[in-house]
């Protein structure tokens, strides 16, 4: 007993005890802490994921049938041809869907085939796929225009400020409807935030498709905004602009087709003014990363740089145009492209070295060693 008592006394002496003062549940001190633990009714927490996506992100594949998103069954979809299957999936599934999720509905098809169908029938927004508006509202051009305008806004940024959505009263209700579908309103920040997280994995794995889809939006933006601006003028109606609205949808379909408009993505050997302005600056950034570059590395590096730059909040539209032209392998073989590169780099046995990295004092010696 004496031994047990000494052990207990020694353990008590070694432990660090913190003196506490008891406060009853009805005391002012406890009431203050309890108040801090409560959320104000006028300060809701905007949870941007639906329950199924949240559970799936924590436990992939563990979602129950009760929490699964509404839409046609997988067995039924797999019985349909690929394009019809994905049209139905896009139109009757979630408003925007991840590529990895869509691939589950094409177990026997290649990634290239699936992307081809999506590129033809869908639009890429923040790395996620949404159906083209005519598939949903073929005869309602007002809804098509409003939906395309909302998707266009979120294709640039996952957050859209209130002031950037100033439209005519004729479109305001339609746009508000689609904003509620794709985004969450944040009055405190005076903006709308895209509901879904950006699919960065698709953007990194498929930069070519990202660039082509950015070209789709770039080509359609002026036409969409022109129609909206005309609607804002007094006396203008969508009936008067029906041809213009139809042209937007037709243009989206044409530029989004597998062949594409002539010279848009293939066979283009002329450097546009936008690319001419953006290329030297982009090359300088590239040579800061890679001191020595081959022509294929320059092509790939410019494309990757353009994709990364286009996802920034204040993206330079010229980078998107540049990326699309660099994708064309025939363009990099032109003399014009070589002349632009020679402005910032020196060609040494087929490899390019940045001129800006040359030391003025030891530059000639450095180049002679490399050339030799």
C-alpha positions as CSV (number, residue, x, y, z in Angstrom):
1,X,0.0,0.0,0.0
2,X,2.8,2.3,0.8
3,X,4.4,1.6,-2.6
4,X,1.1,2.3,-4.5
5,X,0.7,5.5,-2.5
6,X,4.2,6.7,-3.4
7,X,3.6,5.9,-7.1
8,X,0.3,7.8,-7.1
9,X,1.8,10.8,-5.3
10,X,4.8,10.9,-7.7
11,X,2.5,10.8,-10.8
12,X,0.4,13.6,-9.4
13,X,3.5,15.7,-8.9
14,X,4.7,15.1,-12.5
15,X,1.4,16.0,-14.1
16,X,0.7,19.6,-15.0
17,X,-2.6,20.7,-13.5
18,X,-4.3,23.8,-14.7
19,X,-6.5,25.6,-12.2
20,X,-10.0,26.2,-13.5
21,X,-12.8,28.3,-12.2
22,X,-16.3,26.9,-12.6
23,X,-19.0,29.0,-14.3
24,X,-22.6,27.8,-14.2
25,X,-24.7,27.5,-17.4
26,X,-26.7,30.5,-16.3
27,X,-23.8,32.8,-15.6
28,X,-23.0,35.8,-17.7
29,X,-19.7,34.3,-18.7
30,X,-21.2,31.2,-20.1
31,X,-24.0,33.2,-21.8
32,X,-21.4,35.2,-23.7
33,X,-19.5,32.1,-25.0
34,X,-22.8,30.5,-26.0
35,X,-23.7,33.5,-28.0
36,X,-20.4,33.4,-29.9
37,X,-21.1,29.8,-30.9
38,X,-24.4,30.8,-32.6
39,X,-24.6,31.9,-36.3
40,X,-26.4,35.0,-37.0
41,X,-29.6,34.4,-39.0
42,X,-28.6,37.0,-41.6
43,X,-25.2,35.4,-42.2
44,X,-25.9,32.1,-44.1
45,X,-23.1,29.8,-45.1
46,X,-23.2,29.2,-48.8
47,X,-22.3,25.6,-49.4
48,X,-21.7,25.4,-53.2
49,X,-21.8,21.5,-53.6
50,X,-24.9,19.4,-53.7
51,X,-25.1,16.5,-51.2
52,X,-24.2,13.8,-53.7
53,X,-21.1,15.6,-54.9
54,X,-20.0,16.3,-51.3
55,X,-20.4,12.6,-50.3
56,X,-18.7,11.5,-53.5
57,X,-15.7,13.8,-52.8
58,X,-15.3,12.3,-49.3
59,X,-16.0,8.7,-50.3
60,X,-15.8,8.2,-54.1
61,X,-18.3,5.6,-55.2
62,X,-19.9,5.3,-51.8
63,X,-23.0,7.5,-52.6
64,X,-26.3,5.7,-52.1
65,X,-29.1,5.6,-54.7
66,X,-31.1,8.0,-52.5
67,X,-28.4,10.7,-52.8
68,X,-27.6,10.2,-56.4
69,X,-28.3,13.0,-58.8
70,X,-31.5,12.7,-60.9
71,X,-31.1,11.5,-64.5
72,X,-31.4,8.5,-66.8
73,X,-30.1,5.2,-65.5
74,X,-26.7,4.0,-66.6
75,X,-28.1,0.8,-68.0
76,X,-30.5,2.7,-70.2
77,X,-27.8,5.1,-71.4
78,X,-25.4,2.4,-72.3
79,X,-28.0,0.9,-74.6
80,X,-27.9,4.0,-76.8
81,X,-25.4,5.1,-79.4
82,X,-22.5,7.3,-78.0
83,X,-23.7,10.7,-79.3
84,X,-27.3,10.2,-78.4
85,X,-26.3,8.8,-75.0
86,X,-24.3,11.9,-74.2
87,X,-26.9,14.3,-75.5
88,X,-29.4,12.7,-73.1
89,X,-26.9,12.7,-70.3
90,X,-26.0,16.3,-70.8
91,X,-29.6,17.5,-71.1
92,X,-31.1,15.4,-68.3
93,X,-28.2,15.2,-65.8
94,X,-26.6,17.9,-63.7
95,X,-26.3,21.4,-65.2
96,X,-22.5,21.0,-65.5
97,X,-20.6,17.7,-65.3
98,X,-17.1,16.5,-64.8
99,X,-15.3,14.7,-67.5
100,X,-14.3,11.9,-65.1
101,X,-17.9,11.3,-64.3
102,X,-19.0,11.3,-67.9
103,X,-16.4,8.7,-68.8
104,X,-18.3,6.2,-66.5
105,X,-21.0,6.2,-69.2
106,X,-18.6,5.3,-72.0
107,X,-16.8,2.2,-70.7
108,X,-16.1,0.8,-74.2
109,X,-15.3,4.1,-75.9
110,X,-12.0,5.9,-76.2
111,X,-11.3,9.3,-74.5
112,X,-10.9,10.8,-78.0
113,X,-14.4,9.6,-79.1
114,X,-16.0,11.0,-75.9
115,X,-14.2,14.3,-76.2
116,X,-15.3,14.6,-79.8
117,X,-18.9,14.1,-78.9
118,X,-18.6,16.6,-76.0
119,X,-16.8,19.2,-78.1
120,X,-19.7,19.0,-80.7
121,X,-22.6,19.0,-78.3
122,X,-21.3,20.7,-75.2
123,X,-19.5,23.8,-73.9
124,X,-16.6,23.9,-71.4
125,X,-17.1,26.1,-68.4
126,X,-14.4,26.1,-65.6
127,X,-13.3,22.6,-66.9
128,X,-16.8,21.2,-66.7
129,X,-19.2,20.3,-69.5
130,X,-22.6,21.9,-70.1
131,X,-25.0,21.1,-72.9
132,X,-25.3,23.6,-75.7
133,X,-28.3,25.8,-75.3
134,X,-30.1,24.8,-78.5
135,X,-30.3,21.2,-77.2
136,X,-32.3,22.5,-74.2
137,X,-34.3,25.4,-75.7
138,X,-34.3,25.0,-79.4
139,X,-37.4,27.2,-80.0
140,X,-36.8,29.7,-77.2
141,X,-34.1,32.1,-78.4
142,X,-34.5,34.3,-75.4
143,X,-33.6,31.5,-73.0
144,X,-30.7,30.4,-75.3
145,X,-29.3,33.9,-75.3
146,X,-29.6,34.4,-71.5
147,X,-28.1,31.0,-70.8
148,X,-25.2,31.5,-73.2
149,X,-24.5,34.9,-71.6
150,X,-24.4,33.4,-68.1
151,X,-22.1,30.6,-69.3
152,X,-19.9,33.0,-71.2
153,X,-19.5,35.1,-68.0
154,X,-18.5,32.0,-65.9
155,X,-16.2,30.7,-68.6
156,X,-14.0,33.7,-67.9
157,X,-14.1,33.7,-64.1
158,X,-15.8,31.6,-61.4
159,X,-16.9,34.8,-59.7
160,X,-19.0,37.4,-61.6
161,X,-19.7,40.8,-60.1
162,X,-23.2,42.3,-60.0
163,X,-22.1,45.3,-62.2
164,X,-20.9,42.9,-64.9
165,X,-24.4,41.6,-65.3
166,X,-26.1,44.8,-66.2
167,X,-28.7,43.8,-68.9
168,X,-32.0,45.0,-70.3
169,X,-35.2,44.2,-68.3
170,X,-36.2,41.9,-71.1
171,X,-33.4,39.5,-70.3
172,X,-33.0,40.1,-66.6
173,X,-35.5,37.5,-65.3
174,X,-34.1,34.8,-67.7
175,X,-30.5,35.6,-66.6
176,X,-31.4,35.6,-62.9
177,X,-33.0,32.1,-63.5
178,X,-29.8,30.7,-65.0
179,X,-27.7,32.4,-62.4
180,X,-29.6,30.5,-59.7
181,X,-28.9,27.2,-61.5
182,X,-25.2,27.7,-62.1
183,X,-24.1,29.9,-59.2
184,X,-24.7,31.1,-55.6
185,X,-25.5,34.8,-54.9
186,X,-23.3,36.4,-52.4
187,X,-24.8,39.8,-51.4
188,X,-22.0,40.6,-49.0
189,X,-19.5,40.4,-51.9
190,X,-21.9,41.8,-54.5
191,X,-21.3,38.9,-56.8
192,X,-22.3,35.4,-58.0
193,X,-20.0,32.4,-57.4
194,X,-20.0,29.4,-59.7
195,X,-21.5,26.5,-57.7
196,X,-19.0,23.8,-58.8
197,X,-15.3,23.7,-58.2
198,X,-13.1,24.1,-61.3
199,X,-12.0,20.8,-62.8
200,X,-8.3,21.5,-62.9
201,X,-7.5,17.9,-63.8
202,X,-9.3,18.1,-67.1
203,X,-7.7,21.5,-67.9
204,X,-4.2,20.1,-67.3
205,X,-4.7,16.8,-69.1
206,X,-6.5,18.2,-72.2
207,X,-5.0,21.6,-73.0
208,X,-5.9,21.3,-76.7
209,X,-9.6,21.0,-75.9
210,X,-9.4,23.9,-73.5
211,X,-7.9,26.1,-76.1
212,X,-10.4,25.1,-78.7
213,X,-13.3,25.7,-76.3
214,X,-11.9,29.1,-75.4
215,X,-11.9,29.9,-79.2
216,X,-15.5,28.9,-79.3
217,X,-16.3,31.5,-76.5
218,X,-14.1,34.1,-78.0
219,X,-15.8,33.8,-81.4
220,X,-19.3,33.9,-79.9
221,X,-18.7,36.6,-77.3
222,X,-19.1,39.6,-79.7
223,X,-22.2,38.2,-81.3
224,X,-23.8,37.4,-77.9
225,X,-23.0,40.9,-76.5
226,X,-24.2,42.6,-79.7
227,X,-27.6,41.0,-79.4
228,X,-27.9,41.9,-75.8
229,X,-26.9,45.5,-76.4
230,X,-29.5,45.7,-79.2
231,X,-32.1,44.4,-76.8
232,X,-31.2,47.2,-74.4
233,X,-32.1,49.8,-77.0
234,X,-35.7,51.1,-77.0
235,X,-38.0,49.5,-79.5
236,X,-35.8,46.5,-80.1
237,X,-37.2,43.1,-79.6
238,X,-35.8,39.6,-79.9
239,X,-38.1,39.0,-82.9
240,X,-36.2,41.7,-84.7
241,X,-32.9,40.1,-83.7
242,X,-34.1,36.5,-84.2
243,X,-31.7,36.1,-87.1
244,X,-28.9,37.5,-85.1
245,X,-29.6,35.1,-82.2
246,X,-29.9,32.2,-84.5
247,X,-26.6,33.2,-86.0
248,X,-25.0,33.0,-82.6
249,X,-26.2,29.4,-82.1
250,X,-25.3,28.5,-85.7
251,X,-21.9,30.0,-85.3
252,X,-21.3,28.1,-82.0
253,X,-22.3,24.9,-83.7
254,X,-20.1,25.5,-86.8
255,X,-17.0,26.5,-84.8
256,X,-17.6,23.6,-82.4
257,X,-17.9,21.0,-85.0
258,X,-15.1,18.4,-85.6
259,X,-14.1,20.0,-88.9
260,X,-14.4,23.6,-87.7
261,X,-14.3,26.7,-89.9
262,X,-11.6,26.9,-92.5
263,X,-8.4,28.2,-91.1
264,X,-9.7,28.5,-87.5
265,X,-7.6,25.7,-86.0
266,X,-5.8,24.1,-88.9
267,X,-3.9,25.3,-91.9
268,X,-3.5,28.9,-90.6
269,X,0.0,30.2,-91.5
270,X,-0.6,33.9,-90.9
271,X,0.2,35.4,-87.5
272,X,-2.7,37.5,-86.3
273,X,-2.2,40.9,-84.8
274,X,-3.2,39.6,-81.3
275,X,-0.6,36.9,-81.5
276,X,2.1,39.2,-82.9
277,X,1.7,41.4,-79.8
278,X,1.5,38.6,-77.3
279,X,4.2,36.3,-78.7
280,X,7.4,38.2,-77.7
281,X,6.3,38.6,-74.1
282,X,5.2,35.0,-73.9
283,X,8.6,33.9,-75.3
284,X,10.4,35.9,-72.7
285,X,8.4,34.2,-69.9
286,X,9.1,30.8,-71.5
287,X,12.9,31.4,-71.7
288,X,12.8,32.4,-68.0
289,X,11.6,28.8,-67.3
290,X,13.7,27.0,-69.9
291,X,17.1,28.4,-70.7
292,X,17.5,26.4,-73.8
293,X,14.5,25.4,-76.0
294,X,14.0,23.3,-79.1
295,X,11.2,24.3,-81.5
296,X,8.8,21.5,-80.2
297,X,9.5,22.7,-76.6
298,X,8.7,26.3,-77.6
299,X,5.4,25.1,-79.2
300,X,4.4,23.0,-76.2
301,X,5.6,25.6,-73.7
302,X,3.7,28.5,-75.3
303,X,0.5,26.4,-75.4
304,X,0.9,25.4,-71.7
305,X,1.7,29.1,-70.8
306,X,-1.4,30.3,-72.7
307,X,-3.7,27.8,-70.9
308,X,-2.3,28.7,-67.5
309,X,-2.6,32.5,-68.2
310,X,-6.2,32.1,-69.6
311,X,-7.4,30.8,-66.2
312,X,-6.2,33.9,-64.3
313,X,-8.9,36.4,-63.2
314,X,-7.6,39.1,-65.5
315,X,-6.7,36.9,-68.5
316,X,-5.2,38.4,-71.6
317,X,-7.5,37.5,-74.5
318,X,-4.4,37.7,-76.8
319,X,-3.0,34.6,-75.1
320,X,-6.0,32.5,-76.0
321,X,-5.7,33.5,-79.7
322,X,-1.9,32.8,-79.6
323,X,-2.5,29.4,-78.1
324,X,-4.9,28.4,-80.8
325,X,-2.5,29.4,-83.5
326,X,0.4,27.6,-81.9
327,X,-1.6,24.4,-81.8
328,X,-1.4,24.3,-85.6
329,X,1.9,22.4,-86.2
330,X,2.3,23.9,-89.7
331,X,2.4,27.4,-88.3
332,X,5.6,26.9,-86.3
333,X,7.5,26.0,-89.5
334,X,6.8,29.4,-91.1
335,X,9.5,32.0,-91.6
336,X,7.3,34.6,-89.8
337,X,7.3,32.5,-86.6
338,X,11.1,32.1,-86.8
339,X,11.6,35.8,-87.2
340,X,9.6,36.6,-84.1
341,X,11.5,34.0,-82.1
342,X,14.8,35.6,-83.3
343,X,13.8,38.8,-81.6
344,X,14.3,37.3,-78.2
345,X,16.4,34.2,-78.8
346,X,19.5,33.0,-80.8
347,X,19.3,29.9,-82.9
348,X,22.3,27.6,-82.2
349,X,22.3,24.3,-84.1
350,X,18.5,24.1,-83.9
351,X,18.2,25.1,-80.3
352,X,17.2,28.6,-79.0
353,X,19.0,30.5,-76.2
354,X,17.5,33.7,-74.8
355,X,19.3,36.9,-75.8
356,X,18.3,38.6,-72.5
357,X,20.2,36.0,-70.5
358,X,23.5,36.9,-72.2
359,X,26.0,38.8,-70.1
360,X,27.1,41.9,-72.1
361,X,30.7,41.4,-71.0
362,X,30.9,37.6,-71.6
363,X,28.1,37.3,-74.2
364,X,30.4,36.8,-77.3
365,X,32.5,34.3,-75.5
366,X,29.4,32.4,-74.3
367,X,27.9,32.3,-77.8
368,X,31.2,31.1,-79.3
369,X,31.4,28.3,-76.8
370,X,27.9,27.2,-77.6
371,X,28.3,27.5,-81.3
372,X,31.6,25.7,-81.2
